[in-house]
Every structure is written in C-alpha cells, then in structure tokens.
C-alpha cells in the first residue's frame, strides 16, 4: 500500500492552495491525446484487411472490442479511480494501453488476428477506459465555476488524438512499408505500432507525473458555489454512484448517450473507406486527410459545444446534437453523393456533435447528481459507449457487406444504415425530453460529504508534515513539475500544429484530386 509520501499516493498529488490551475490541462491532455489514437483506427482498416486477408466486419471487431472494453472498464474502475487519484489511474491506463500495442505487435509478427483482438481490443481497451475517466473529474474539481469548459478541455484531447495519429500513422506506415499502396501500408503496420507504443509510454508517464488534485480548501477566485446552484436542471445536493443507478435520469441519459455515440461512431470507424466509396477519385492520402478533418471536428466539438452548454444548458445542447444531427444524417443519406462539399460539411458537423456529446455528459451528470461521485457515475454511464461501440460499427459494416454482396456500390452501400441512425436519433430526442431534476430523496447526507472533505484535509496535513520531516525540497519539486508541464504544453502544441497542417494538406486532395 502506498504511504502518504510515496510517488503514487493520492495525498502526494494534492496541490498547495496557491497552485495555478492552468498547469493541469497539459497533463490531462497528455493521456487523452495518447489514447485518442483509437479514433484514427480507420486508417489501419484497409492495411489490416490486406495483412490478414479478411473483410470489414472481421477488422471492425478490433475497434468495437476496444470501445466496448473502454465502457466496461470505466464502469468497473470508476470508484477505484476516485479512490486512488489520477496519477495512479493514469499510470495504470498507460500500462494497459502500451501492453495492448505490444500484444497486437506479436499478433502481427506471427499472423494471428485474435492476438490483435486481445491486445489492441481487450487489453488496450481497458487502458482506454481507465485513462478516459482519470482526468475528467480532476479537471471538473479544478474548474467548478466552468464545468462545461473543464470537461471540454479534458475530453477534447481524446478527439484530437486522431488529428495527430491519423496523418502520423499513415506517414509511418508508408515509411516502414516502403510505399503508399495498400500492401506497403500493411507491411508497415509492425513498425508503426511499435513506434506509437514507445511514444505513448513516454507521454503518458509525463502526464501522470504532472497531474495534481486541488487542495480541499481551494476554490477559484470570486467563486461562490451557493450562487451557482438551485437552477431548474441543477441539483443542490449530491447523489452516490449506487443510488444514481436507481434513478430514471441515469437511464434516460444512458439512452441519449448511446444513440448519439452509435450514430457518430458508425461514420468515424468507417471514415476512410466511406469517403472513397462515395467518391471513387479520392486517394488513400486524401482519405487520411478526411479522417484528420473529422478528428479536428471531433476535438473542436468537444471543447466548443461543452463550453456553449455552460450558457444554454446541457438539455438544450443535447437537443441540438440529436435534432440537427438527425436532419444532417438525412442529408448525407439522400443528397451528399452528388456533392463532395455537402458530404464533408455535413459529416464534420455530425462528428462535432458526436464529440460534444462526450464532453457535455460529465457536466450534465454534475448538474443532475452533484460532484460527490460524478467520476464513478460517469464511468458507469460509459457502458452506453461500450454498447454503441459494438452497435455502430456492426450496423454499418453489416449493411455494407450485405449491400456489396447484392451488387451495390458507392453511396448505396451506406444509405440504409444512415437512415437507421436517423431513427435512433429520434429515440434520443424523446429520452432527452423526459429528463427531469433528481428527486431530493436520493441525496447523500450532507455530513457524509463533509466527512470526506475532512478526511482529505487531514491526509494533506499529514503528508505535508511527513514531507517536511523527511527533508523533501518543495522548491525543487515545484520546479520539476512546472518544467514537465511546460514540456508537455510545448509537445502538445507542436503535435497539434503538425496534425492540423498535415491534415489540411492531405484534405486538400479531397477537392484538388
């Protein structure tokens, strides 16, 4: 068991009262940009099909397993993450994520697809789930005055991971494979997976070192919690994770998240082959650029729409996602095959709503259930993502294969599945309409919350006393932390700039040929 002064102890990462909260986002982004690589999976789809000589559904299960395990592991580990703190959970997530890559590499080396399922899908998926929820509640605690902004900052990195990984992975596959043909890309999978594993190991380790929790007595300057509660859709109390499962609000929000994710993930997982099926002239490089554009929309939507939700409310924001999203799916299904511009614009907005749904839901949960157990509740709600991670790709891939077997091609391969998504989004609109404030009978006793805060405060005092007695150099520790945060900030900025530049160059091929 970790002592109060051990590196992984929760009390070790509680910041002093004067700590600058803006040093925390780089640490949160470090892990989300790393595990967000899963959103670039469609770039690997054709090479993996070539490598193992299989079709869409067989390869699609890798992605579905990863997302499924993300939801399950986040649900199971939610309480543990809250207990041990973000440093331990981020390090654990990184370990699973990197081991998953190495198991997948072994599967490639001996030609066994099931090992890629096990590595990238199952083991890596566990890392995804733990890593996804680790920094979210932490940033919400640092930004209680702007919960939508906080979750947007935390979760936009997950969407931005593919903005970097999509062009970088395509470039690495071309480099290691010796060309840009599908066979060359397949030959480059081994070197690409190995390079990504090593890079992510370093970045996540630095993020785990830099992450901090706020002091129990800290609050933003001028922030008055009592003036920010009691509105129509915001609770004035707190609900435990176990009690939340017994409320209709939890399950209605589960349905809302499920349909929003199912609708978006079907496009995202098939992005590269889909744009090439709709428009035969699109090259593999341009398709990778399109995947990058979707990643940019995914990342931007997570930040922009969740921030907007601070102004218009979470419920209204979800009506926007679901209602306008339904109309845009109809456009893609009915008209976009005649215009590349309409196709790209419509899908970009759809994916921005998809990303926004993820970043808005933790703030929605905070409004409904309070901050007391929001991390654990969030983890359990992500079982909706697990289900959608299987349903979305399975629906689209199954329809594509059946339509192809029937002799259809191009946009006709996808039309039926897109119309089915419209029906699901309509169900989501109804579910969101039915969400009401949580009844006060479900609130946790106020004394329980105060006891938890008092325990944290006592633990911090003991850790500070032990550190002083052992002669730890606070100044050196602060300098090291600030240096790592600065390095992460620069690395993240440069990486995103590279991803944006490369994406724009490749995406230009969508319209210039």
C-alpha positions as semicolon CSV with decimal commas, in nm:
position;residue;x (nm);y (nm);z (nm)
1;X;0,000;0,000;0,000
2;X;0,128;0,347;-0,086
3;X;0,238;0,565;0,205
4;X;0,145;0,931;0,228
5;X;0,477;1,034;0,072
6;X;0,510;0,760;-0,193
7;X;0,507;0,869;-0,556
8;X;0,164;0,718;-0,628
9;X;-0,010;0,821;-0,304
10;X;-0,323;1,028;-0,363
11;X;-0,213;1,278;-0,099
12;X;0,120;1,326;-0,279
13;X;-0,053;1,495;-0,572
14;X;-0,276;1,736;-0,378
15;X;-0,159;2,083;-0,476
16;X;-0,094;2,376;-0,241
17;X;-0,367;2,640;-0,215
18;X;-0,177;2,889;-0,433
19;X;-0,131;2,641;-0,721
20;X;-0,202;2,767;-1,076
21;X;-0,485;2,553;-1,211
22;X;-0,386;2,623;-1,573
23;X;-0,086;2,391;-1,528
24;X;-0,324;2,093;-1,511
25;X;-0,479;2,081;-1,864
26;X;-0,148;1,975;-2,032
27;X;-0,129;1,672;-1,801
28;X;-0,490;1,578;-1,877
29;X;-0,437;1,626;-2,250
30;X;-0,125;1,407;-2,240
31;X;-0,321;1,091;-2,173
32;X;-0,626;1,179;-2,380
33;X;-0,420;1,267;-2,688
34;X;-0,241;0,932;-2,647
35;X;-0,539;0,703;-2,603
36;X;-0,738;0,911;-2,854
37;X;-0,533;0,731;-3,118
38;X;-0,815;0,478;-3,124
39;X;-1,017;0,731;-3,327
40;X;-0,760;0,700;-3,607
41;X;-0,829;0,328;-3,633
42;X;-0,996;0,360;-3,974
43;X;-0,652;0,445;-4,119
44;X;-0,542;0,093;-4,019
45;X;-0,855;-0,076;-4,151
46;X;-0,757;-0,136;-4,515
47;X;-0,397;-0,237;-4,428
48;X;-0,522;-0,484;-4,165
49;X;-0,773;-0,630;-4,411
50;X;-0,486;-0,675;-4,657
51;X;-0,250;-0,816;-4,394
52;X;-0,489;-1,081;-4,261
53;X;-0,690;-1,129;-4,585
54;X;-1,024;-1,062;-4,413
55;X;-1,322;-0,831;-4,470
56;X;-1,469;-0,525;-4,295
57;X;-1,656;-0,695;-4,011
58;X;-1,356;-0,903;-3,900
59;X;-1,132;-0,598;-3,872
60;X;-1,413;-0,378;-3,738
61;X;-1,433;-0,602;-3,431
62;X;-1,092;-0,477;-3,318
63;X;-1,229;-0,125;-3,283
64;X;-1,557;-0,248;-3,136
65;X;-1,376;-0,452;-2,871
66;X;-1,160;-0,153;-2,778
67;X;-1,462;0,075;-2,733
68;X;-1,659;-0,200;-2,560
69;X;-1,382;-0,259;-2,309
70;X;-1,349;0,118;-2,265
71;X;-1,708;0,136;-2,144
72;X;-1,688;-0,174;-1,926
73;X;-1,356;-0,089;-1,763
74;X;-1,459;0,269;-1,692
75;X;-1,775;0,140;-1,523
76;X;-1,591;-0,116;-1,312
77;X;-1,294;0,108;-1,226
78;X;-1,486;0,431;-1,161
79;X;-1,486;0,408;-0,781
80;X;-1,124;0,289;-0,779
81;X;-1,013;0,587;-0,990
82;X;-1,182;0,826;-0,746
83;X;-1,015;0,649;-0,452
84;X;-0,654;0,627;-0,574
85;X;-0,644;0,956;-0,764
86;X;-0,550;1,046;-1,121
87;X;-0,175;0,973;-1,103
88;X;-0,211;0,605;-1,020
89;X;-0,503;0,560;-1,259
90;X;-0,327;0,740;-1,546
91;X;-0,014;0,529;-1,498
92;X;-0,223;0,212;-1,489
93;X;-0,410;0,317;-1,803
94;X;-0,083;0,385;-1,984
95;X;0,049;0,044;-1,886
96;X;-0,256;-0,138;-2,025
97;X;-0,259;0,078;-2,341
98;X;0,108;0,013;-2,422
99;X;0,097;-0,358;-2,335
100;X;-0,202;-0,383;-2,568
101;X;0,008;-0,246;-2,851
102;X;0,286;-0,496;-2,783
103;X;0,044;-0,790;-2,780
104;X;-0,101;-0,665;-3,110
105;X;0,254;-0,638;-3,249
106;X;0,314;-1,001;-3,153
107;X;-0,009;-1,093;-3,332
108;X;0,115;-0,918;-3,645
109;X;0,452;-1,091;-3,618
110;X;0,301;-1,441;-3,613
111;X;-0,002;-1,362;-3,830
112;X;-0,270;-1,418;-3,565
113;X;-0,566;-1,178;-3,580
114;X;-0,703;-1,299;-3,247
115;X;-0,396;-1,156;-3,073
116;X;-0,475;-0,815;-3,222
117;X;-0,827;-0,855;-3,081
118;X;-0,677;-0,940;-2,741
119;X;-0,405;-0,673;-2,746
120;X;-0,547;-0,362;-2,910
121;X;-0,909;-0,455;-2,842
122;X;-0,927;-0,605;-2,492
123;X;-0,607;-0,507;-2,306
124;X;-0,574;-0,173;-2,481
125;X;-0,946;-0,114;-2,432
126;X;-0,905;-0,148;-2,055
127;X;-0,639;0,122;-2,074
128;X;-0,877;0,337;-2,275
129;X;-1,150;0,315;-2,011
130;X;-0,932;0,390;-1,711
131;X;-0,741;0,662;-1,895
132;X;-1,056;0,825;-2,027
133;X;-1,217;0,894;-1,690
134;X;-0,896;0,961;-1,494
135;X;-0,852;1,333;-1,575
136;X;-1,218;1,428;-1,628
137;X;-1,337;1,456;-1,269
138;X;-0,998;1,606;-1,179
139;X;-1,043;1,898;-1,419
140;X;-1,403;1,944;-1,303
141;X;-1,268;1,988;-0,950
142;X;-1,019;2,247;-1,075
143;X;-1,286;2,436;-1,272
144;X;-1,609;2,417;-1,064
145;X;-1,707;2,757;-1,198
146;X;-1,697;2,634;-1,560
147;X;-1,784;2,262;-1,570
148;X;-1,856;2,261;-1,943
149;X;-1,523;2,426;-2,018
150;X;-1,347;2,181;-1,784
151;X;-1,489;1,870;-1,944
152;X;-1,430;2,020;-2,287
153;X;-1,061;2,067;-2,210
154;X;-1,033;1,718;-2,064
155;X;-1,211;1,532;-2,339
156;X;-1,115;1,734;-2,648
157;X;-0,776;1,565;-2,632
158;X;-0,941;1,228;-2,691
159;X;-1,090;1,362;-3,011
160;X;-0,767;1,536;-3,103
161;X;-0,566;1,215;-3,069
162;X;-0,662;1,109;-3,418
163;X;-0,581;1,455;-3,556
164;X;-0,220;1,369;-3,478
165;X;-0,228;0,989;-3,507
166;X;-0,411;0,970;-3,840
167;X;-0,154;1,153;-4,057
168;X;0,137;1,036;-3,842
169;X;0,030;0,671;-3,867
170;X;-0,022;0,697;-4,242
171;X;0,324;0,853;-4,281
172;X;0,484;0,586;-4,062
173;X;0,314;0,301;-4,250
174;X;0,441;0,446;-4,577
175;X;0,792;0,482;-4,431
176;X;0,814;0,135;-4,275
177;X;0,630;-0,029;-4,566
178;X;0,827;0,143;-4,841
179;X;0,532;0,290;-5,031
180;X;0,175;0,417;-5,026
181;X;-0,003;0,114;-5,173
182;X;-0,228;-0,096;-4,952
183;X;0,022;-0,382;-4,950
184;X;0,300;-0,142;-4,849
185;X;0,088;0,005;-4,571
186;X;0,017;-0,347;-4,444
187;X;0,391;-0,419;-4,433
188;X;0,439;-0,100;-4,231
189;X;0,196;-0,193;-3,953
190;X;0,458;-0,359;-3,732
191;X;0,697;-0,063;-3,721
192;X;0,412;0,184;-3,681
193;X;0,258;0,005;-3,382
194;X;0,599;-0,025;-3,215
195;X;0,679;0,345;-3,261
196;X;0,339;0,453;-3,128
197;X;0,370;0,227;-2,822
198;X;0,706;0,376;-2,720
199;X;0,591;0,735;-2,780
200;X;0,268;0,692;-2,583
201;X;0,455;0,531;-2,293
202;X;0,674;0,841;-2,252
203;X;0,393;1,096;-2,294
204;X;0,154;0,926;-2,051
205;X;0,431;0,887;-1,791
206;X;0,500;1,262;-1,804
207;X;0,128;1,339;-1,777
208;X;0,092;1,111;-1,473
209;X;0,381;1,294;-1,306
210;X;0,234;1,639;-1,373
211;X;-0,128;1,578;-1,269
212;X;-0,248;1,731;-0,941
213;X;-0,566;1,747;-0,729
214;X;-0,689;2,075;-0,575
215;X;-0,642;2,139;-0,204
216;X;-0,964;2,076;-0,004
217;X;-0,975;2,444;0,095
218;X;-0,900;2,579;-0,254
219;X;-1,157;2,747;-0,476
220;X;-1,134;2,979;-0,779
221;X;-1,104;3,348;-0,701
222;X;-1,451;3,500;-0,662
223;X;-1,629;3,164;-0,691
224;X;-1,937;3,128;-0,471
225;X;-2,089;2,777;-0,500
226;X;-2,411;2,882;-0,331
227;X;-2,474;3,127;-0,615
228;X;-2,432;2,859;-0,880
229;X;-2,685;2,601;-0,767
230;X;-3,055;2,552;-0,747
231;X;-3,138;2,630;-1,109
232;X;-3,400;2,431;-1,293
233;X;-3,178;2,142;-1,410
234;X;-2,908;2,164;-1,140
235;X;-2,914;1,972;-0,815
236;X;-2,848;2,142;-0,483
237;X;-2,730;1,813;-0,329
238;X;-2,519;1,510;-0,414
239;X;-2,614;1,158;-0,521
240;X;-2,393;0,849;-0,474
241;X;-2,296;0,630;-0,768
242;X;-2,502;0,334;-0,645
243;X;-2,811;0,549;-0,587
244;X;-2,777;0,714;-0,928
245;X;-2,830;0,375;-1,093
246;X;-3,176;0,361;-0,934
247;X;-3,292;0,690;-1,084
248;X;-3,473;0,725;-1,419
249;X;-3,248;1,021;-1,503
250;X;-2,941;0,796;-1,525
251;X;-3,102;0,552;-1,767
252;X;-3,261;0,822;-1,982
253;X;-2,921;0,986;-2,014
254;X;-2,776;0,641;-2,091
255;X;-3,013;0,614;-2,388
256;X;-2,926;0,968;-2,501
257;X;-2,553;0,894;-2,495
258;X;-2,599;0,554;-2,660
259;X;-2,785;0,685;-2,964
260;X;-2,559;0,989;-3,005
261;X;-2,248;0,769;-2,996
262;X;-2,395;0,495;-3,216
263;X;-2,483;0,749;-3,482
264;X;-2,141;0,914;-3,482
265;X;-1,919;0,613;-3,436
266;X;-2,060;0,437;-3,741
267;X;-1,920;0,715;-3,959
268;X;-1,599;0,763;-3,762
269;X;-1,494;0,398;-3,768
270;X;-1,558;0,378;-4,144
271;X;-1,444;0,728;-4,238
272;X;-1,158;0,645;-4,475
273;X;-1,332;0,370;-4,677
274;X;-1,665;0,555;-4,669
275;X;-1,539;0,873;-4,838
276;X;-1,363;0,658;-5,100
277;X;-1,681;0,458;-5,165
278;X;-1,886;0,777;-5,200
279;X;-1,627;0,940;-5,427
280;X;-1,408;0,691;-5,617
281;X;-1,148;0,952;-5,713
282;X;-1,040;1,006;-5,351
283;X;-0,688;0,872;-5,282
284;X;-0,575;0,695;-4,964
285;X;-0,377;1,005;-4,863
286;X;-0,677;1,233;-4,912
287;X;-0,894;0,986;-4,719
288;X;-0,645;1,005;-4,432
289;X;-0,677;1,383;-4,451
290;X;-1,054;1,346;-4,429
291;X;-1,013;1,131;-4,117
292;X;-0,796;1,410;-3,978
293;X;-1,064;1,669;-4,056
294;X;-1,318;1,457;-3,871
295;X;-1,075;1,438;-3,580
296;X;-1,047;1,817;-3,584
297;X;-1,428;1,845;-3,579
298;X;-1,442;1,582;-3,305
299;X;-1,187;1,769;-3,095
300;X;-1,330;2,113;-3,164
301;X;-1,684;1,996;-3,092
302;X;-1,579;1,861;-2,755
303;X;-1,446;2,198;-2,648
304;X;-1,686;2,437;-2,825
305;X;-2,020;2,265;-2,762
306;X;-1,949;2,179;-2,397
307;X;-1,847;2,540;-2,338
308;X;-2,166;2,655;-2,510
309;X;-2,360;2,426;-2,275
310;X;-2,247;2,645;-1,983
311;X;-2,460;2,918;-2,142
312;X;-2,761;2,741;-2,293
313;X;-2,782;2,440;-2,059
314;X;-2,700;2,071;-2,111
315;X;-3,051;1,965;-2,207
316;X;-3,082;2,224;-2,483
317;X;-2,735;2,134;-2,609
318;X;-2,836;1,769;-2,646
319;X;-3,148;1,870;-2,835
320;X;-2,911;2,040;-3,079
321;X;-2,694;1,729;-3,111
322;X;-2,983;1,492;-3,165
323;X;-3,232;1,705;-3,360
324;X;-2,998;1,879;-3,604
325;X;-2,791;1,561;-3,623
326;X;-3,098;1,372;-3,744
327;X;-3,154;1,625;-4,024
328;X;-2,789;1,610;-4,130
329;X;-2,799;1,230;-4,147
330;X;-3,092;1,262;-4,384
331;X;-2,884;1,499;-4,597
332;X;-2,589;1,256;-4,609
333;X;-2,816;0,964;-4,694
334;X;-3,020;1,145;-4,959
335;X;-2,815;1,417;-5,128
336;X;-2,445;1,421;-5,041
337;X;-2,329;1,166;-5,300
338;X;-2,384;1,439;-5,560
339;X;-2,156;1,688;-5,384
340;X;-1,829;1,627;-5,201
341;X;-1,863;1,963;-5,026
342;X;-2,207;1,874;-4,884
343;X;-2,080;1,533;-4,774
344;X;-1,773;1,674;-4,598
345;X;-1,954;1,966;-4,433
346;X;-2,245;1,752;-4,311
347;X;-2,024;1,479;-4,166
348;X;-1,796;1,734;-4,000
349;X;-2,092;1,888;-3,814
350;X;-2,225;1,541;-3,723
351;X;-1,888;1,442;-3,577
352;X;-1,862;1,772;-3,388
353;X;-2,195;1,682;-3,224
354;X;-2,063;1,332;-3,156
355;X;-1,759;1,477;-2,979
356;X;-1,964;1,738;-2,798
357;X;-2,188;1,466;-2,660
358;X;-1,894;1,312;-2,475
359;X;-1,767;1,635;-2,324
360;X;-2,110;1,765;-2,225
361;X;-2,227;1,449;-2,049
362;X;-1,999;1,479;-1,740
363;X;-2,129;1,832;-1,682
364;X;-2,486;1,702;-1,738
365;X;-2,416;1,438;-1,472
366;X;-2,277;1,703;-1,236
367;X;-2,594;1,910;-1,283
368;X;-2,816;1,611;-1,209
369;X;-2,620;1,424;-0,940
370;X;-2,368;1,671;-0,793
371;X;-1,989;1,644;-0,783
372;X;-1,960;1,397;-0,490
373;X;-1,941;1,075;-0,702
374;X;-1,952;1,221;-1,052
375;X;-1,640;1,035;-1,167
376;X;-1,781;0,696;-1,073
377;X;-2,124;0,780;-1,218
378;X;-1,956;0,895;-1,539
379;X;-1,768;0,566;-1,560
380;X;-2,089;0,366;-1,529
381;X;-2,268;0,579;-1,786
382;X;-1,992;0,498;-2,035
383;X;-2,134;0,147;-2,064
384;X;-2,356;0,323;-2,318
385;X;-2,040;0,394;-2,516
386;X;-1,941;0,028;-2,485
387;X;-2,273;-0,082;-2,630
388;X;-2,259;0,184;-2,902
389;X;-1,902;0,088;-2,986
390;X;-2,033;-0,252;-3,085
391;X;-2,367;-0,143;-3,233
392;X;-2,249;0,145;-3,455
393;X;-1,969;-0,030;-3,649
394;X;-2,163;-0,358;-3,658
395;X;-2,467;-0,190;-3,814
396;X;-2,266;-0,005;-4,077
397;X;-2,024;-0,290;-4,157
398;X;-2,301;-0,550;-4,180
399;X;-2,508;-0,328;-4,411
400;X;-2,201;-0,252;-4,627
401;X;-2,118;-0,620;-4,669
402;X;-2,479;-0,719;-4,745
403;X;-2,518;-0,436;-4,997
404;X;-2,187;-0,525;-5,160
405;X;-2,295;-0,890;-5,187
406;X;-2,614;-0,765;-5,356
407;X;-2,404;-0,590;-5,622
408;X;-2,448;-0,234;-5,497
409;X;-2,164;0,016;-5,470
410;X;-2,080;0,375;-5,377
411;X;-2,324;0,566;-5,156
412;X;-2,580;0,284;-5,187
413;X;-2,360;0,077;-4,956
414;X;-2,435;0,311;-4,664
415;X;-2,780;0,463;-4,723
416;X;-2,986;0,208;-4,527
417;X;-2,762;0,225;-4,220
418;X;-2,770;0,607;-4,223
419;X;-3,149;0,608;-4,228
420;X;-3,149;0,363;-3,938
421;X;-2,932;0,610;-3,745
422;X;-3,199;0,876;-3,803
423;X;-3,449;0,655;-3,624
424;X;-3,212;0,607;-3,331
425;X;-3,157;0,983;-3,300
426;X;-3,533;1,036;-3,286
427;X;-3,545;0,799;-2,987
428;X;-3,270;1,007;-2,826
429;X;-3,471;1,327;-2,868
430;X;-3,761;1,171;-2,676
431;X;-3,533;1,038;-2,400
432;X;-3,370;1,379;-2,352
433;X;-3,712;1,543;-2,335
434;X;-3,807;1,316;-2,044
435;X;-3,505;1,404;-1,825
436;X;-3,611;1,599;-1,515
437;X;-3,426;1,712;-1,198
438;X;-3,341;1,434;-0,949
439;X;-3,573;1,397;-0,651
440;X;-3,422;1,516;-0,320
441;X;-3,490;1,178;-0,160
442;X;-3,186;1,042;-0,348
443;X;-2,941;1,296;-0,198
444;X;-2,646;1,184;0,015
445;X;-2,649;1,314;0,373
446;X;-2,456;1,643;0,392
447;X;-2,249;1,511;0,684
448;X;-2,115;1,227;0,467
449;X;-1,980;1,477;0,214
450;X;-1,825;1,689;0,490
451;X;-1,658;1,383;0,644
452;X;-1,495;1,301;0,310
453;X;-1,364;1,657;0,278
454;X;-1,233;1,648;0,636
455;X;-1,053;1,318;0,569
456;X;-0,883;1,468;0,262
457;X;-0,781;1,775;0,460
458;X;-0,630;1,563;0,737
459;X;-0,444;1,346;0,486
460;X;-0,295;1,654;0,322
461;X;-0,175;1,789;0,656
462;X;-0,013;1,455;0,741
463;X;0,156;1,436;0,401
464;X;0,291;1,789;0,437
465;X;0,423;1,710;0,784
466;X;0,591;1,387;0,668
467;X;0,744;1,567;0,370
468;X;0,883;1,839;0,598
469;X;1,025;1,586;0,843
470;X;1,191;1,385;0,564
471;X;1,352;1,700;0,426
472;X;1,190;1,696;0,081
473;X;1,276;2,002;-0,123
474;X;0,947;2,168;-0,208
475;X;1,112;2,424;-0,434
476;X;1,287;2,159;-0,642
477;X;0,964;1,960;-0,669
478;X;0,771;2,267;-0,786
479;X;1,039;2,348;-1,043
480;X;1,034;1,993;-1,178
481;X;0,654;1,995;-1,201
482;X;0,646;2,330;-1,379
483;X;0,918;2,213;-1,620
484;X;0,730;1,892;-1,707
485;X;0,404;2,085;-1,754
486;X;0,585;2,328;-1,985
487;X;0,742;2,044;-2,185
488;X;0,404;1,875;-2,219
489;X;0,240;2,200;-2,324
490;X;0,502;2,261;-2,594
491;X;0,488;1,900;-2,715
492;X;0,108;1,905;-2,731
493;X;0,106;2,239;-2,913
494;X;0,366;2,129;-3,169
495;X;0,192;1,792;-3,220
496;X;-0,147;1,953;-3,276
497;X;0,008;2,206;-3,514
498;X;0,167;1,920;-3,711
499;X;-0,161;1,730;-3,717
500;X;-0,353;2,037;-3,830
501;X;-0,102;2,128;-4,101
502;X;-0,070;1,772;-4,235
503;X;-0,445;1,724;-4,223
504;X;-0,509;2,039;-4,423
505;X;-0,251;1,940;-4,684
506;X;-0,395;1,590;-4,721
507;X;-0,753;1,713;-4,706
508;X;-0,681;1,947;-4,995
509;X;-0,666;1,632;-5,202
510;X;-1,038;1,587;-5,142
511;X;-1,105;1,879;-5,374
512;X;-0,789;1,911;-5,589
513;X;-0,750;1,548;-5,681
